[in-house]
């Protein structure tokens, strides 16, 4: 089966005037889960599907234990897993103590050579679907949001995607710009909401992200 891909414009700094460059991105419409892999491993080995699931669950548990201790975990033929620390705010002095620094732990992965070789030769083809986002200027996005919040108290990311014709990736990037760079949206909880919906902040809305509209410029 061929790997489907599409070409996307590579972002560049605003002050950089150069020829447009594109990059290939895999279009993945199929998600393989633990059940699927367990059935495949069962067919290829003498293990039962239940045995495989138990091993994978135990692997996840014990890998987590080792990673929490700051140890690196190597799975032969798969790769290396280790903790990577990211600072949540600027570190202004090398003399700061651990309790003075806000760090977030993530897991980084480096594939083994054997795993890399397994994908060294692949068949690719252009996707028949064109999952590109609509091209909108920042002013056009502002106008759509301003009109939307006039009659809607809340906005989910999926609403934002439909409103602007964006893919999930583009929608997330634009929300981050509006929230972190331009301060027009404020991250409150797990939904996107306007000032008119302040009374919803304590309501359980099903675990979706809430963002409060903040001084969105009229256009």
CORLINBEL-V589479 format. One record per run of one state. SS is the DSSP state (A for helix, B for strand, O for the rest). FROM is the first residue (numbers start at 1). TO is the last residue. Records with the same first field share a line. If there is no record, write none. Layout:
BEGIN
SS=FROM-TO + FROM-TO
END
This chain:
BEGIN
O=1-2 + 10-21 + 27-33 + 45-48 + 69-72 + 76-78 + 88-97 + 101-102 + 112-112 + 119-123 + 127-137 + 152-153 + 155-156 + 165-167 + 182-184 + 188-190 + 194-194 + 201-209 + 214-219
B=3-9 + 22-26 + 73-75 + 79-87 + 103-111 + 124-126 + 154-154 + 185-187 + 191-193 + 210-213
A=34-44 + 49-68 + 98-100 + 113-118 + 138-151 + 157-164 + 168-181 + 195-200
END
